[in-house]
């Protein structure tokens, strides 16, 4: 006789149920607590606040910065200048020289315009806003530079003068673009007009000039093509000379920059600046020529600023990480509070139990003492 064992039918639903890694705990085994409810409410509020803030500040675009060696040495470098000096145009001269001592006339010439160093009311308001904006950018640049690139923000430029003063112009405005070799160079403004003679460079100083005033205002100084979001550190710079023998030196590190954003796609330049001001006194060993000197060097590295589109799936993932992180942290906090509460409760219970035992022993001792003190005579009397 052969015994046959009936095989249990295979049910796919039960197989899937057996693979459940998230085992559910029945409600009968759950013990709600006031502490747990409070932490749950706080957790939900924190999760909602963080999610709303993250969604509001989420940017679909971001920037990527790449660094590479700049192999372009043959192109020209454009210097865009708009500067006002508190001296007559007939007394000063400006030019630029590179390390090869190329004839300054080949780089072009800035336009000279007699004007007033004092700004008009509309210009003064715009210049104050310009100074405030650039001061904030210099202090908080690392926090807002991505926003400037992505928003295509452009700093306000100084408007044209709306009224003319009823006195003789006392300043000279130099503005225009110089095209030079992509080499280290020196742009300077000093007393006298410049000229070149057989490869030599000199300035002819006018006779009888004693009162020098190189107070100046830099309305604009940039390199290359303009582009939204690019910051020019010297824009809005104002220097007032205390004496006629002061020299102003600016040391610039010019960095080639390839901008690829939704607002522009150009090859331009950024620069960082270090400035120094000193008074010339030959007796104390401080030598030099009064004037304004802007020395620039070209960085061998090139920066590529590229705008990258971020997927909204990343937003969902980041929100999910917020949910998971907050709930995991709240769970640990609740467990820690429960452990501390249980420990303190046990200690309090043990102390209370010891006190009860002591009281019971004392009562028993007192009862035994009273019983021992009763005699037969006293009991018969009673």
Backbone torsions as a table, in degrees:
resi	resn	phi	psi	omega
1	UNK	NA	129.7	-175.6
2	UNK	-107.9	126.7	177.9
3	UNK	-91.8	131.1	177.7
4	UNK	-113.2	134.9	-179.3
5	UNK	-101.6	123.2	179.5
6	UNK	-73.7	127.0	179.6
7	UNK	-79.0	136.6	179.8
8	UNK	-70.1	129.3	-178.5
9	UNK	-62.3	142.9	179.8
10	UNK	-85.8	122.3	179.6
11	UNK	-110.8	115.6	-177.1
12	UNK	-57.9	-34.9	-178.0
13	UNK	-63.4	-39.7	-180.0
14	UNK	-69.2	-35.6	177.3
15	UNK	-62.2	-44.4	178.6
16	UNK	-64.4	-37.9	179.8
17	UNK	-66.2	-35.4	178.3
18	UNK	-67.7	-23.2	180.0
19	UNK	-87.7	6.8	-178.1
20	UNK	-66.2	117.6	177.9
21	UNK	-87.6	-10.8	-178.9
22	UNK	-110.0	78.5	-176.8
23	UNK	-69.0	133.1	-178.4
24	UNK	-87.0	141.9	176.7
25	UNK	-99.6	130.0	-178.4
26	UNK	-67.0	152.4	-176.7
27	UNK	-64.2	-25.9	-179.5
28	UNK	-66.2	-23.3	-178.2
29	UNK	-97.7	3.1	178.6
30	UNK	-94.8	142.2	-179.2
31	UNK	-125.7	96.3	179.1
32	UNK	-64.9	143.4	178.4
33	UNK	-131.7	158.7	178.0
34	UNK	-65.4	-39.1	179.1
35	UNK	-62.8	-45.2	178.9
36	UNK	-62.4	-39.9	177.9
37	UNK	-64.5	-41.0	178.8
38	UNK	-63.7	-46.8	178.9
39	UNK	-63.2	-35.5	178.5
40	UNK	-64.3	-42.9	179.2
41	UNK	-63.3	-45.7	178.9
42	UNK	-62.3	-39.3	-180.0
43	UNK	-62.6	-45.8	179.3
44	UNK	-62.0	-40.6	179.7
45	UNK	-65.4	-43.6	179.9
46	UNK	-63.8	-43.4	-179.5
47	UNK	-62.2	-44.8	-179.5
48	UNK	-64.4	-44.4	-179.4
49	UNK	-63.6	-46.9	-179.6
50	UNK	-64.3	-38.2	179.7
51	UNK	-66.4	-43.5	179.2
52	UNK	-64.0	-43.6	179.2
53	UNK	-63.2	-42.2	-178.9
54	UNK	-66.3	-39.7	178.3
55	UNK	-66.8	-40.1	-178.9
56	UNK	-67.3	-34.0	-177.4
57	UNK	-97.7	3.3	-179.0
58	UNK	-70.2	131.8	177.2
59	UNK	-111.7	125.8	179.7
60	UNK	-70.8	-17.7	178.9
61	UNK	-117.1	148.2	176.2
62	UNK	-140.7	170.3	-176.8
63	UNK	-111.7	145.7	174.2
64	UNK	-124.8	132.5	-178.1
65	UNK	-109.7	122.9	177.2
66	UNK	-116.5	145.8	-178.1
67	UNK	-123.0	135.4	-178.2
68	UNK	-150.9	167.2	177.4
69	UNK	-77.8	136.3	178.6
70	UNK	-86.8	110.2	-178.4
71	UNK	-94.3	-1.2	-178.1
72	UNK	-88.8	105.0	-179.9
73	UNK	-114.7	-3.7	-174.1
74	UNK	-99.1	-15.1	-177.4
75	UNK	-74.7	165.1	179.7
76	UNK	-91.9	156.7	179.7
77	UNK	-115.0	124.0	179.0
78	UNK	-94.7	130.2	176.4
79	UNK	-112.6	115.8	-179.1
80	UNK	-100.2	121.3	-171.4
81	UNK	-130.5	138.2	170.1
82	UNK	-146.6	99.2	-173.7
83	UNK	-135.5	142.8	-179.7
84	UNK	-119.0	127.1	-179.5
85	UNK	-113.7	140.7	-176.0
86	UNK	-81.0	51.1	176.1
87	UNK	-146.5	159.9	-180.0
88	UNK	-69.1	148.3	179.8
89	UNK	-64.3	-24.1	-178.8
90	UNK	-74.9	-12.6	-176.4
91	UNK	-100.0	-18.1	-173.0
92	UNK	-122.1	161.6	177.4
93	UNK	-142.7	151.2	-178.2
94	UNK	-133.7	144.1	172.9
95	UNK	-163.4	175.9	-177.6
96	UNK	-133.3	138.5	178.5
97	UNK	-129.4	137.8	173.5
98	UNK	-102.3	-176.1	-174.8
99	UNK	-69.1	-15.2	178.5
100	UNK	-91.8	0.7	-178.9
101	UNK	56.8	42.6	177.0
102	UNK	-65.4	145.9	179.4
103	UNK	-54.2	122.2	-178.0
104	UNK	-60.1	-26.7	-178.7
105	UNK	-65.4	-23.8	-179.9
106	UNK	-73.4	-17.2	-178.4
107	UNK	-87.3	-7.9	-176.5
108	UNK	101.9	-178.5	-177.3
109	UNK	-141.3	140.4	178.4
110	UNK	-80.0	148.7	176.4
111	UNK	-78.2	137.7	178.7
112	UNK	-107.5	129.7	-176.8
113	UNK	-135.5	120.1	176.4
114	UNK	-69.7	130.4	-176.5
115	UNK	-151.0	-168.0	178.1
116	UNK	-113.5	138.1	179.5
117	UNK	-70.4	-29.7	176.8
118	UNK	-73.1	133.2	-179.2
119	UNK	-85.0	154.8	173.5
120	UNK	-74.6	164.5	-178.0
121	UNK	-55.8	-43.2	-179.8
122	UNK	-67.9	-39.4	177.6
123	UNK	-66.1	-38.7	-179.0
124	UNK	-64.3	-40.8	177.5
125	UNK	-63.5	-43.8	179.0
126	UNK	-65.0	-39.0	-179.8
127	UNK	-68.2	-37.5	176.2
128	UNK	-63.2	-42.7	176.6
129	UNK	-64.2	-38.1	178.8
130	UNK	-63.0	-45.1	179.2
131	UNK	-64.9	-43.0	-179.9
132	UNK	-63.2	-43.5	179.8
133	UNK	-63.1	-45.0	-178.6
134	UNK	-72.6	-30.7	175.3
135	UNK	-64.6	-42.5	177.6
136	UNK	-64.4	-41.0	-179.1
137	UNK	-66.4	-39.4	179.2
138	UNK	-64.1	-37.2	-177.4
139	UNK	-80.3	-36.6	-174.9
140	UNK	-116.1	27.2	-171.9
141	UNK	-61.0	-42.7	-175.8
142	UNK	-66.9	-19.4	-180.0
143	UNK	-88.9	-23.9	-172.6
144	UNK	-123.9	4.5	-175.3
145	UNK	-67.0	-35.6	176.8
146	UNK	-63.2	-40.8	179.5
147	UNK	-62.8	-38.2	179.6
148	UNK	-65.4	-42.3	179.0
149	UNK	-66.6	-45.5	-173.7
150	UNK	-73.4	-30.7	-178.8
151	UNK	-87.7	-9.3	-178.7
152	UNK	66.0	32.9	-175.9
153	UNK	-70.7	138.2	178.0
154	UNK	-125.2	128.2	-179.7
155	UNK	-70.7	140.6	-178.8
156	UNK	-61.3	137.0	177.4
157	UNK	-94.7	158.9	-178.9
158	UNK	-71.1	126.0	-179.3
159	UNK	-74.9	169.4	177.1
160	UNK	-71.2	154.6	180.0
161	UNK	-67.9	129.4	-178.6
162	UNK	-91.1	-21.7	178.4
163	UNK	-134.0	152.1	177.6
164	UNK	-109.7	140.9	-178.6
165	UNK	-78.0	153.2	-177.9
166	UNK	-91.2	49.2	175.0
167	UNK	-150.7	169.4	-176.6
168	UNK	-67.4	138.2	177.7
169	UNK	-57.5	139.7	-177.3
170	UNK	-120.6	13.7	-177.4
171	UNK	-145.5	168.9	-179.8
172	UNK	-129.9	127.3	177.2
173	UNK	-101.5	122.5	177.3
174	UNK	-108.9	120.8	-178.3
175	UNK	-147.1	151.8	-179.6
176	UNK	145.4	-165.1	-177.9
177	UNK	-129.8	132.2	175.1
178	UNK	-109.4	137.1	179.5
179	UNK	-112.8	112.8	-173.5
180	UNK	-123.4	172.0	174.5
181	UNK	-69.5	153.2	-178.2
182	UNK	-80.5	65.4	-178.7
183	UNK	-137.0	164.6	175.5
184	UNK	-63.2	142.5	-176.7
185	UNK	-154.5	-172.2	-174.7
186	UNK	-146.0	117.1	173.1
187	UNK	-102.7	128.3	-176.2
188	UNK	-140.2	153.7	175.7
189	UNK	-128.7	114.3	-178.7
190	UNK	-136.6	179.7	-179.2
191	UNK	-70.2	133.0	176.0
192	UNK	97.0	151.4	177.1
193	UNK	-80.9	146.3	-177.1
194	UNK	-93.1	154.6	174.7
195	UNK	-155.2	159.1	178.5
196	UNK	-119.7	138.2	-177.7
197	UNK	-144.1	109.4	179.7
198	UNK	53.5	45.9	177.1
199	UNK	83.3	-7.1	178.3
200	UNK	-92.4	151.7	-177.9
201	UNK	-125.0	132.0	-178.0
202	UNK	-153.4	166.1	175.4
203	UNK	-121.8	134.6	177.6
204	UNK	-95.8	112.3	-178.2
205	UNK	-83.4	136.1	176.8
206	UNK	-68.1	152.1	-177.5
207	UNK	-81.2	145.3	172.8
208	UNK	77.7	11.7	178.9
209	UNK	-91.1	121.0	-179.5
210	UNK	-120.1	-36.7	-177.8
211	UNK	-85.7	98.7	177.1
212	UNK	-99.8	142.6	180.0
213	UNK	-145.8	99.7	-179.7
214	UNK	-97.5	28.2	168.5
215	UNK	-59.5	137.0	-174.5
216	UNK	-149.1	160.2	178.3
217	UNK	-132.4	122.1	179.6
218	UNK	-95.9	106.0	177.6
219	UNK	-81.5	-31.6	179.3
220	UNK	-160.1	135.2	173.3
221	UNK	-149.9	115.3	-178.3
222	UNK	-147.1	169.1	178.4
223	UNK	-125.4	139.9	177.0
224	UNK	77.6	-158.2	-177.3
225	UNK	-84.8	144.6	177.1
226	UNK	-72.2	149.7	178.2
227	UNK	-152.1	143.4	179.2
228	UNK	-62.2	141.7	178.8
229	UNK	90.2	-10.7	-178.7
230	UNK	-83.9	132.4	-176.3
231	UNK	-103.8	132.6	176.5
232	UNK	-108.1	107.0	-171.1
233	UNK	-61.1	-27.8	-175.2
234	UNK	-90.8	-5.2	177.2
235	UNK	-63.7	131.4	-179.3
236	UNK	84.2	12.5	179.7
237	UNK	-82.3	131.7	-177.9
238	UNK	-128.9	127.5	178.6
239	UNK	-127.7	129.9	177.9
240	UNK	-112.7	121.5	-177.4
241	UNK	-80.2	136.5	176.3
242	UNK	-87.6	-30.5	179.1
243	UNK	-132.8	172.6	179.1
244	UNK	-88.0	3.9	-177.9
245	UNK	-119.9	39.8	179.5
246	UNK	-100.9	146.1	178.3
247	UNK	-121.3	132.2	-179.8
248	UNK	-112.1	123.8	-178.3
249	UNK	-121.8	131.5	176.8
250	UNK	-121.9	126.3	179.3
251	UNK	-111.1	114.8	-173.1
252	UNK	-112.2	138.0	171.5
253	UNK	-109.5	106.5	-175.0
254	UNK	-93.1	125.9	-175.8
255	UNK	-115.3	119.4	174.1
256	UNK	-60.6	135.5	-175.1
257	UNK	-136.3	127.4	175.7
258	UNK	-102.8	111.6	-175.9
259	UNK	-98.5	125.1	178.1
260	UNK	-131.8	81.3	179.1
261	UNK	-124.0	177.2	179.9
262	UNK	-72.0	-12.7	-179.4
263	UNK	-98.8	-23.7	-179.3
264	UNK	-160.3	157.3	176.9
265	UNK	-142.7	81.4	-173.4
266	UNK	-136.9	163.8	170.9
267	UNK	-105.5	117.1	-175.3
268	UNK	-137.9	-157.5	-175.5
269	UNK	-142.6	144.4	167.7
270	UNK	-112.9	165.3	176.6
271	UNK	-150.6	151.2	171.9
272	UNK	-113.3	149.7	-171.2
273	UNK	-133.1	142.9	169.2
274	UNK	-126.8	130.9	-174.9
275	UNK	-120.8	154.1	-178.6
276	UNK	-146.3	136.0	178.3
277	UNK	-126.9	132.3	178.3
278	UNK	-147.9	159.9	178.8
279	UNK	-100.9	132.1	-179.3
280	UNK	-78.2	125.0	177.9
281	UNK	-146.4	101.2	-176.1
282	UNK	-64.9	-28.0	-179.6
283	UNK	-67.8	-32.4	-179.8
284	UNK	-95.9	4.1	177.5
285	UNK	90.7	7.9	178.0
286	UNK	-95.4	94.9	-174.8
287	UNK	-99.8	165.9	177.8
288	UNK	143.7	-171.8	-180.0
289	UNK	-120.0	129.8	177.8
290	UNK	-60.2	139.3	179.0
291	UNK	158.1	-167.4	-179.2
292	UNK	-119.9	121.3	-176.7
293	UNK	-123.4	123.6	178.2
294	UNK	-116.7	104.4	-179.4
295	UNK	-101.0	129.7	-176.8
296	UNK	-128.6	146.4	175.5
297	UNK	-127.5	147.0	-178.3
298	UNK	-96.4	126.0	179.6
299	UNK	-72.2	140.5	177.2
300	UNK	-75.7	-9.2	179.6
301	UNK	-98.0	151.0	179.4
302	UNK	-122.3	135.4	179.6
303	UNK	-105.7	133.8	174.3
304	UNK	-111.7	118.2	178.5
305	UNK	-102.5	110.2	-174.5
306	UNK	-122.0	132.5	179.0
307	UNK	-86.1	127.5	-177.3
308	UNK	-115.0	134.1	178.5
309	UNK	-83.8	127.3	178.7
310	UNK	-96.2	138.3	179.7
311	UNK	-78.6	148.9	177.8
312	UNK	-73.6	-13.2	173.3
313	UNK	-63.5	-33.3	177.3
314	UNK	-62.9	-35.1	177.2
315	UNK	-62.6	-44.1	178.8
316	UNK	-64.0	-40.1	178.9
317	UNK	-64.7	-42.1	-179.1
318	UNK	-67.1	-38.4	176.3
319	UNK	-65.7	-39.6	176.0
320	UNK	-61.5	-38.7	177.8
321	UNK	-66.3	-33.2	176.0
322	UNK	-63.5	-47.6	178.9
323	UNK	-57.9	-52.2	-176.9
324	UNK	-62.7	-43.0	-178.4
325	UNK	-65.2	-43.8	-178.5
326	UNK	-67.8	-43.2	-179.3
327	UNK	-67.3	-38.4	177.7
328	UNK	-65.0	-42.4	178.8
329	UNK	-65.4	-42.6	179.1
330	UNK	-64.6	-35.3	176.8
331	UNK	-63.5	-42.1	177.5
332	UNK	-65.3	-40.7	178.9
333	UNK	-63.0	-42.7	179.5
334	UNK	-64.2	-40.5	178.8
335	UNK	-64.5	-41.7	179.0
336	UNK	-62.8	-43.8	178.8
337	UNK	-63.9	-39.4	180.0
338	UNK	-65.0	-41.2	179.1
339	UNK	-63.3	-45.3	179.9
340	UNK	-64.4	-42.2	-179.6
341	UNK	-64.5	-44.3	-180.0
342	UNK	-64.9	-39.6	179.5
343	UNK	-63.4	-46.7	179.1
344	UNK	-64.9	-37.6	179.3
345	UNK	-64.1	-42.3	179.0
346	UNK	-64.1	-41.8	178.4
347	UNK	-62.6	-43.0	178.3
348	UNK	-63.8	-39.2	179.2
349	UNK	-65.9	-41.7	179.2
350	UNK	-64.3	-41.4	178.5
351	UNK	-63.3	-42.7	179.8
352	UNK	-65.5	-38.5	179.1
353	UNK	-65.8	-41.1	178.1
354	UNK	-62.6	-42.2	178.9
355	UNK	-63.1	-39.8	178.4
356	UNK	-64.7	-40.4	179.5
357	UNK	-64.6	-42.2	178.5
358	UNK	-61.4	-44.6	179.5
359	UNK	-61.7	-41.0	-179.3
360	UNK	-65.2	-42.5	178.5
361	UNK	-63.8	-40.1	179.0
362	UNK	-63.9	-42.1	178.8
363	UNK	-63.8	-40.5	179.1
364	UNK	-65.0	-40.1	178.9
365	UNK	-63.5	-41.9	179.2
366	UNK	-64.5	-39.2	179.2
367	UNK	-64.9	-41.9	179.1
368	UNK	-65.4	-37.4	-179.5
369	UNK	-65.4	-42.4	178.9
370	UNK	-65.2	-41.7	-179.4
371	UNK	-64.3	-39.8	-179.8
372	UNK	-67.9	-30.0	-177.2
373	UNK	-77.8	-5.3	-179.1
374	UNK	-87.0	127.6	179.6
375	UNK	-106.1	164.1	178.5
376	UNK	-61.7	-38.2	180.0
377	UNK	-63.3	-43.8	-179.9
378	UNK	-66.2	-34.5	-179.3
379	UNK	-71.0	-36.5	178.0
380	UNK	-68.9	-36.7	177.5
381	UNK	-62.3	-41.6	178.9
382	UNK	-67.6	NA	NA
